[in-house]
Amino acid sequence: MDFLQPTTWAEALEAKAAHPDAVAVAGGTDVMVGINFGHLRPSLLMDLTRVEDLQEWSIEDGAVRLGAGVSYARVIAELGTQLPGLAMASRTIGSPQIRNRGTVGGNLATASPAGDAHPALLAADAQVEVASVRGSRRIPVPDFYTGVKRNAMDADELITAVLVVPPSGPQQYSKIGTRNAMVISVAAFGLALHPDRRAVGTGIGSAAPTPRRAPAAEQFLADELTGTGLWESRAELPAATAGRFGELVADAASPIDDVRGSARYRLHALSVMACRALTWAWADYRTDTGKEV
Ligand SMILES: Cc1cc2nc3c(=O)[nH]c(=O)nc-3n(C[C@H](O)[C@H](O)[C@H](O)COP(=O)(O)OP(=O)(O)OC[C@H]3O[C@@H](n4cnc5c(N)ncnc54)[C@H](O)[C@@H]3O)c2cc1C
C-alpha cells in the first residue's frame, strides 16, 4: 500500500486528480476500521491531516465555513453557539477518542444513513463544498447523499468544507441507540427552527437508504406557526401540533428491519423523537425573547 501526504490543498487536489483511486484519510475512524476488517484494501492512501486549510473554521458571508478536517471535539468546544444542532449531534458520537479524531468531512464522505452529522446538517440547510483541479462547487446537503454510503462527489473531488448559516432559532438533536455511548443510532432526528424566514428544517437518520428531510412535516409546522401567529406570540405550542409533526416526520421515513431495530420500532421512535425535539425547541424559543424575528 502506498501512502501520500500532501501538505497543501493544491497538492492534495493534484494527487487526487492523478490518482482518483487514492483513499483519503482524515481521522481514520472509518477508513482504518475498513482496513482492519479487510473490507477496504486501497492501493494508495492519502493522509489529509497536514493540509492546514481543512483543519480550520471561519465565518464567511455570515455562514460558518467548517473545514472538512475539523474534529467533533472542536465542533463541541468551539462551535456550540454557532452550530448548536451539529454540536449536539457531535456529543453523541463514539467516545472521546473517536470525537478527537473523527471529522464531519469523513462522516459526509462515508455517507452512512446512520451518520450522526447528517440530520443536523440537513435541518440547518448546510452546503457541502467539494473541489478538484477543475474547480470547486457547492452541493446542498440533501443532494449530497445519493444512496447507501454513496455521495455526489466525482472520483477526482475532495470535500473542502461544510457551510452552515448560524441559526436564528433553536436547534435540537435526538438519537436512539442501545446505550448512550459508542453506539450506531437505531434512529436519529435533527430539528432547526428558522424564525427569521418562518421556516422549519428537519433531518432523519438511520431510517431510510440515505439521510433525508421530512418536507411535509416542515411545511405543516411552518404553516401552523405562521397561521396561528405563534412565531410572534411565542405562546404555548398545542400538543396536537407537536403530535402531528411527529407523525409526519415518521411518514417521511422508509426504514428497514435490521440487527439494530425493526422498521416498526424506528417509525415509532422517530415520531416520539420529533415530537419531543419540537417540544424542547419550542420551550427554548419561548424563553429566548431577546431575539427579534
Ligand atoms: C468506535 C467507533 C464509534 C463510532 N461512533 C460513531 C457514531 O456514534 N456516530 C457516527 O456518525 N459515526 C461513528 N463512527 C464512525 C466515524 O467515526 C465517523 O463516520 C467519522 O465522522 C469519520 O470521520 P474520519 O475523519 O475519521 O473519517 P476517515 O475514516 O478518515 O474517512 C472516512 C471517509 O471519508 C473520506 N474522506 C475523509 N476526508 C475527506 C475529504 N476531505 N474529502 C473527501 N473524502 C474524505 C475517506 O476517504 C473515507 O472514505 C464511529 C467509528 C468508530 C470506530
The ligand as an ORCA input file, in Angstrom:
! r2SCAN-3c Opt
* xyz 0 1
  C     -15.665      3.047     17.752
  C     -16.350      3.924     16.723
  C     -17.502      4.598     17.078
  C     -18.152      5.407     16.134
  N     -19.287      6.065     16.514
  C     -19.938      6.828     15.621
  C     -21.149      7.497     15.986
  O     -21.626      7.417     17.118
  N     -21.750      8.255     15.037
  C     -21.266      8.381     13.769
  O     -21.862      9.081     12.958
  N     -20.117      7.760     13.405
  C     -19.460      6.996     14.284
  N     -18.307      6.341     13.913
  C     -17.839      6.456     12.526
  C     -16.781      7.555     12.287
  O     -16.145      7.950     13.489
  C     -17.407      8.804     11.631
  O     -18.048      8.468     10.431
  C     -16.377      9.901     11.395
  O     -17.056     11.098     11.099
  C     -15.421      9.604     10.258
  O     -14.516     10.688     10.179
  P     -12.958     10.458      9.944
  O     -12.323     11.789      9.851
  O     -12.399      9.533     10.946
  O     -13.029      9.766      8.506
  P     -11.969      8.797      7.809
  O     -12.061      7.435      8.364
  O     -10.636      9.424      7.726
  O     -12.619      8.813      6.333
  C     -13.957      8.386      6.137
  C     -14.287      8.519      4.663
  O     -14.232      9.874      4.292
  C     -13.292     10.078      3.228
  N     -12.736     11.400      3.456
  C     -12.216     11.901      4.604
  N     -11.938     13.215      4.450
  C     -12.285     13.545      3.175
  C     -12.237     14.746      2.406
  N     -11.779     15.909      2.902
  N     -12.696     14.694      1.142
  C     -13.191     13.541      0.613
  N     -13.248     12.386      1.297
  C     -12.801     12.385      2.556
  C     -12.332      8.904      3.324
  O     -11.695      8.615      2.115
  C     -13.285      7.799      3.742
  O     -13.994      7.336      2.617
  C     -17.614      5.530     14.831
  C     -16.436      4.870     14.490
  C     -15.801      4.059     15.420
  C     -14.527      3.358     15.033
*
